Amino acid sequence: MRILLLNQCFYPDVVATAQHLTDLARGLADRGHEVTVITSDRGYDDPSRRFPHSEVWKSIKIIRIRALSLGKETKLKRALNFGSFLSVCALRLLTLRRFDVVVALTSPPLISFLAALFVAIRGGRFCFWVMDLNPDEAIAAGWLKENTLTAQLLKRMLNYSLRRADRTIVLDRFMKDRVLKKGIGEDRISVLAPWSHDDSVSYSPEGRAAFRRGPARRTRTVRRRRVVSRQPPGYSPGAAIALGAAGRVGARRTRAARERLPSPRWRHARRCGSRASSGDSGSEMASGRARGLPRRLRASLAGRCHHAGAAAAR
């Protein structure tokens, strides 16, 4: 079969999606399939790394396309990077003929939309391998507001990709539940957890010691000021986004719990009521003890304190 793979990252890049897609491509090529990959000509984490625009590696035809690489300091720069890659990829797809199977990942976000359109026009079958579920993640992290026009458009693109896919591959049961809520049949969803590369990754006591000695220093530019951020080796922006979202959820719950507590005025009123049962008179309550309370509440409490004091005297 003729199989097309779409993703921004591929061999020799070493980010997670590149490694997993490379494993898939090698496995398909070893089984005698004709495999073509469209990917970026730059490293994902290190854009200064440039790769050949076209090559055949282990019987896999790799087509690398050029796109903007403005960095990842701001959301605008990220959006321009992703948009330029998707535009160039769409133009490149117009020059290709039909494939039996098209497999799309999620880097950049919603490249699956291009794959779904390509299959709708050229024919074939479409497999959507969901590594990240966007725009859901961007909304949960606070990068995108749910009710904006951009969010609604991206949701429609994602839903179109899911509906057009003959097979949707998700990472775990939680992602499967999210896809099911979007109206996709369970018989079209498969769960495939990411696998480890034990043949190339091993435990290193020296690396662990170096990690514990201190974090690496990396520089970044924020609002035209050059600052130094201390980020440990293996720092993951995705993990930072997830932790930030979890922190915001915790903060909202804390604020909600505080709002359910009695206000300072009510606590003051309760203290005054307890003093009245010990013999404080209603006149003292009305005059000075409850000056911080609203007038109606102060008068009501003064009456209660008077009755409580009279009952205590009897």
C-alpha positions as CSV (number, residue, x, y, z in Angstrom):
1,M,0.0,0.0,0.0
2,R,1.0,3.6,-0.5
3,I,0.9,5.4,2.9
4,L,1.4,9.1,3.6
5,L,2.4,10.3,7.1
6,L,1.9,13.9,8.2
7,N,3.6,15.5,11.1
8,Q,5.9,18.5,11.8
9,C,8.5,16.3,13.4
10,F,10.2,13.2,12.1
11,Y,13.7,11.5,12.0
12,P,16.3,12.7,12.8
13,D,14.4,14.9,15.3
14,V,14.1,13.4,18.8
15,V,10.9,14.9,20.2
16,A,8.3,12.4,21.3
17,T,6.0,12.5,18.2
18,A,9.0,12.3,15.9
19,Q,10.3,9.1,17.6
20,H,6.9,7.4,17.6
21,L,6.1,8.3,14.0
22,T,9.6,7.1,13.0
23,D,8.9,3.8,14.6
24,L,5.6,3.5,12.7
25,A,7.3,4.4,9.4
26,R,10.1,1.9,9.8
27,G,7.6,-0.8,10.7
28,L,5.5,-0.2,7.7
29,A,8.5,0.0,5.3
30,D,9.8,-3.3,6.7
31,R,6.5,-4.9,5.8
32,G,6.9,-3.8,2.2
33,H,4.7,-0.7,2.1
34,E,5.6,2.4,0.2
35,V,5.9,5.1,2.9
36,T,6.0,8.9,2.3
37,V,6.5,11.5,5.0
38,I,5.8,15.2,4.9
39,T,7.6,17.0,7.8
40,S,9.5,20.1,8.6
41,D,13.1,20.9,7.6
42,R,13.9,22.2,11.1
43,G,14.3,20.8,14.5
44,Y,11.2,21.3,16.7
45,D,13.0,22.3,19.9
46,D,16.1,23.6,18.1
47,P,15.2,25.4,14.9
48,S,18.8,26.1,14.2
49,R,19.1,22.4,13.1
50,R,18.4,22.0,9.4
51,F,17.7,18.8,7.6
52,P,17.8,17.9,3.9
53,H,14.7,19.0,2.0
54,S,14.3,15.5,0.4
55,E,15.9,12.1,1.1
56,V,15.2,8.4,1.2
57,W,16.0,6.9,4.6
58,K,15.6,3.1,5.2
59,S,13.2,2.9,2.1
60,I,11.1,5.9,3.5
61,K,10.7,8.9,1.2
62,I,10.9,12.0,3.4
63,I,9.7,15.4,2.0
64,R,10.7,18.3,4.3
65,I,9.1,21.7,3.8
66,R,10.2,25.2,4.8
67,A,8.2,27.3,7.2
68,L,8.6,30.2,9.6
69,S,10.6,29.7,12.7
70,L,10.0,32.8,14.9
71,G,10.5,31.1,18.2
72,K,8.1,30.2,20.9
73,E,8.2,33.2,23.3
74,T,4.7,34.4,22.5
75,K,1.4,32.9,21.4
76,L,1.5,35.1,18.2
77,K,4.9,33.7,17.2
78,R,3.7,30.1,17.8
79,A,0.5,30.8,15.7
80,L,2.6,32.2,12.9
81,N,4.9,29.2,12.9
82,F,2.0,26.8,12.9
83,G,0.1,28.7,10.2
84,S,3.0,28.9,7.9
85,F,3.7,25.2,8.1
86,L,0.1,24.3,7.5
87,S,-0.1,26.7,4.5
88,V,3.1,25.2,2.9
89,C,1.9,21.7,3.7
90,A,-1.4,22.3,2.0
91,L,0.3,23.6,-1.2
92,R,2.6,20.5,-1.2
93,L,-0.4,18.2,-0.8
94,L,-1.9,19.6,-3.9
95,T,1.0,18.2,-5.9
96,L,0.6,14.6,-4.6
97,R,-1.6,11.9,-6.0
98,R,-3.9,9.5,-4.1
99,F,-2.6,7.4,-1.2
100,D,-4.3,4.3,0.1
101,V,-3.9,5.4,3.7
102,V,-3.1,8.9,5.2
103,V,-2.0,9.0,8.9
104,A,-1.9,12.5,10.6
105,L,-0.7,13.3,14.1
106,T,-1.2,16.6,15.9
107,S,1.9,18.6,15.4
108,P,1.2,21.4,14.5
109,P,-2.3,21.4,16.0
110,L,-5.0,20.4,13.5
111,I,-2.8,19.2,10.7
112,S,-5.3,16.4,10.8
113,F,-7.8,18.8,9.1
114,L,-5.5,19.0,6.0
115,A,-5.3,15.2,6.0
116,A,-9.1,14.9,6.2
117,L,-9.5,17.3,3.3
118,F,-6.9,15.5,1.2
119,V,-8.6,12.2,1.7
120,A,-12.0,13.7,0.9
121,I,-10.6,15.1,-2.4
122,R,-8.2,12.4,-3.5
123,G,-9.8,9.4,-1.9
124,G,-8.3,6.7,0.4
125,R,-8.6,6.1,4.1
126,F,-7.7,8.4,6.9
127,C,-6.2,7.5,10.3
128,F,-6.1,10.2,13.0
129,W,-3.4,9.5,15.7
130,V,-4.3,12.0,18.5
131,M,-1.2,12.9,20.5
132,D,-2.7,16.2,21.8
133,L,-6.4,17.2,21.8
134,N,-6.6,20.8,20.7
135,P,-8.2,23.3,21.0
136,D,-9.4,21.5,24.2
137,E,-5.9,21.7,25.8
138,A,-5.4,25.4,24.9
139,I,-8.8,26.2,26.4
140,A,-8.1,24.3,29.6
141,A,-4.7,26.0,29.9
142,G,-6.2,29.4,29.6
143,W,-4.5,30.2,26.3
144,L,-7.8,30.4,24.4
145,K,-11.2,31.5,25.6
146,E,-13.9,29.0,24.9
147,N,-16.5,31.3,23.5
148,T,-14.3,33.2,21.0
149,L,-14.7,32.8,17.3
150,T,-11.2,31.3,17.0
151,A,-12.0,28.6,19.5
152,Q,-15.3,27.7,17.8
153,L,-13.6,27.5,14.4
154,L,-10.8,25.3,15.8
155,K,-13.4,23.0,17.4
156,R,-15.2,22.6,14.1
157,M,-11.9,21.7,12.4
158,L,-11.2,19.1,15.1
159,N,-14.7,17.6,14.9
160,Y,-14.4,17.4,11.1
161,S,-11.2,15.5,11.4
162,L,-12.7,13.1,13.9
163,R,-15.8,12.5,11.8
164,R,-13.8,11.9,8.6
165,A,-11.3,9.5,10.3
166,D,-11.8,5.8,9.6
167,R,-9.8,5.1,12.7
168,T,-8.9,7.4,15.6
169,I,-6.0,6.4,17.9
170,V,-5.9,7.9,21.4
171,L,-3.4,7.6,24.2
172,D,-5.5,6.4,27.1
173,R,-9.1,5.9,28.3
174,F,-9.4,9.5,29.4
175,M,-8.7,10.8,26.0
176,K,-11.1,8.2,24.6
177,D,-13.8,9.5,26.9
178,R,-13.3,13.0,25.5
179,V,-13.5,11.8,21.9
180,L,-16.6,9.8,22.7
181,K,-18.3,12.9,24.0
182,K,-17.7,14.5,20.7
183,G,-20.0,12.0,19.1
184,I,-17.5,9.5,17.6
185,G,-18.5,5.9,17.7
186,E,-16.5,3.6,20.1
187,D,-16.0,1.1,17.3
188,R,-13.8,3.7,15.4
189,I,-11.5,4.5,18.4
190,S,-8.4,2.5,19.5
191,V,-6.3,3.1,22.5
192,L,-2.5,2.9,22.0
193,A,-0.3,4.1,24.8
194,P,3.1,5.6,24.0
195,W,5.8,3.1,24.3
196,S,9.4,3.4,25.6
197,H,12.6,3.1,23.7
198,D,14.5,0.8,26.0
199,D,17.0,-0.1,23.3
200,S,18.3,3.5,23.1
201,V,17.5,4.9,26.5
202,S,19.1,3.6,29.7
203,Y,19.6,4.7,33.3
204,S,22.7,6.8,33.9
205,P,23.9,7.4,37.5
206,E,26.1,10.3,36.1
207,G,23.1,11.9,34.4
208,R,21.0,11.6,37.6
209,A,23.8,13.2,39.7
210,A,24.2,16.0,37.2
211,F,20.5,16.6,37.2
212,R,20.5,16.9,41.1
213,R,23.5,19.2,41.2
214,G,21.5,22.1,39.7
215,P,19.2,23.2,36.9
216,A,20.5,24.3,33.5
217,R,20.3,27.9,32.7
218,R,18.3,29.0,29.7
219,T,17.6,32.5,28.5
220,R,14.4,33.8,26.9
221,T,13.1,37.2,26.0
222,V,10.0,38.6,27.7
223,R,8.5,42.0,26.7
224,R,11.8,43.1,25.2
225,R,13.7,42.3,28.4
226,R,16.3,39.6,28.5
227,V,15.8,37.4,31.5
228,V,17.3,34.2,32.8
229,S,14.9,31.3,33.6
230,R,16.2,28.3,35.5
231,Q,14.7,25.2,33.9
232,P,15.8,21.7,34.7
233,P,16.9,19.3,31.9
234,G,13.9,17.6,30.5
235,Y,11.7,20.7,31.1
236,S,8.4,20.2,29.2
237,P,6.3,23.2,28.2
238,G,3.3,20.9,28.0
239,A,3.8,19.8,31.6
240,A,4.2,23.4,32.7
241,I,0.9,24.3,31.0
242,A,-0.9,21.4,32.6
243,L,0.5,22.3,36.1
244,G,-0.5,26.0,35.5
245,A,-4.0,25.0,34.7
246,A,-4.2,22.7,37.7
247,G,-3.0,25.6,39.9
248,R,-5.6,27.9,38.5
249,V,-8.3,25.3,39.3
250,G,-7.0,24.9,42.8
251,A,-7.0,28.7,43.3
252,R,-10.6,29.0,42.1
253,R,-11.7,26.2,44.5
254,T,-9.9,28.1,47.3
255,R,-11.7,31.3,46.5
256,A,-15.0,29.5,46.4
257,A,-14.4,28.0,49.8
258,R,-13.6,31.4,51.2
259,E,-16.7,32.9,49.8
260,R,-18.8,30.2,51.6
261,L,-17.3,31.3,54.9
262,P,-19.2,33.8,57.1
263,S,-18.3,37.4,56.4
264,P,-16.4,39.4,59.1
265,R,-19.6,41.3,60.0
266,W,-21.5,38.1,60.6
267,R,-18.6,36.7,62.7
268,H,-18.6,40.0,64.7
269,A,-22.4,39.6,65.2
270,R,-22.1,36.1,66.5
271,R,-19.4,37.2,69.0
272,C,-21.7,40.0,70.2
273,G,-24.6,37.5,70.5
274,S,-22.4,35.3,72.7
275,R,-21.5,38.3,74.9
276,A,-25.1,39.1,75.3
277,S,-25.9,35.7,76.8
278,S,-23.1,36.4,79.3
279,G,-24.9,39.6,80.5
280,D,-24.2,42.3,77.9
281,S,-27.2,44.7,77.7
282,G,-29.0,45.5,74.5
283,S,-28.2,49.2,75.0
284,E,-24.4,48.4,74.7
285,M,-25.1,46.4,71.6
286,A,-27.0,49.2,70.0
287,S,-24.6,51.9,71.0
288,G,-21.0,50.8,70.4
289,R,-20.4,47.1,70.2
290,A,-21.9,46.6,66.7
291,R,-21.1,49.8,65.0
292,G,-19.6,47.9,62.1
293,L,-22.9,46.2,61.3
294,P,-25.7,47.4,59.0
295,R,-28.4,49.5,60.8
296,R,-31.2,47.0,60.5
297,L,-29.1,44.1,61.6
298,R,-27.8,46.1,64.6
299,A,-31.3,46.9,65.7
300,S,-32.4,43.3,65.4
301,L,-29.4,42.1,67.4
302,A,-30.0,44.7,70.0
303,G,-33.5,43.4,70.5
304,R,-32.3,39.8,70.8
305,C,-29.5,40.8,73.2
306,H,-32.1,42.6,75.4
307,H,-34.3,39.6,75.5
308,A,-31.4,37.3,76.2
309,G,-30.2,39.6,79.0
310,A,-33.6,39.7,80.6
311,A,-33.9,36.0,80.5
312,A,-30.4,35.6,82.1
313,A,-31.4,38.1,84.9
314,R,-34.5,36.0,85.8
